[in-house]
Amino acid sequence: MIVTDGLSEIEYKGRTRVVIGKFDGIHAGHQKLIRTVTEHKDLLKSVVFTFTFASEVYLNNVNRILSEDERRKKFEELGTDYLVEYELNDSTARMEPEEFARVLLRDRLHAAEVYCGPDLSFGYKGRGNVELLRSMEEELGIKVIVIDKVKYMGEDISSTRIREAIKKGNMTDAENMLRG
């Protein structure tokens, strides 16, 4: 797995299959999303686009489930070809969603396909979403694929839900939601 910062063009000159997310816990839902991207063994390389831990202040996330090393190891175990750890700062956090799609997804990552959850948000103030990406598919030459959330005990699995289970001492539920 090759780790990059997202500010430079990805080394691979062919097209890629990109999955976007915060991936702060790499729970069962995240694993399903990533496996959908990495299980294809064709000419498209798999790219996981996520954020550095230094970006947490911009993402309102300060309670980590996995360390940076644990997270990288999990991405590698899931078969990721490229891991892009993008840093949000005062400058990058102001990137308009359309610019994010054009510059990062199309130009730097060479995306042919983008996989995401139904609640994807990106770009300045999180204004980018699935609908925006779908409206740009033709311009970008990118196919957008939305993967449904995974449920546990009838409710969507989320990192917030896992953190709440851990806070309550319910380690069995937390472990079950983290298991892929």
Disulfide bonds with the S-S distance in Angstrom:
none
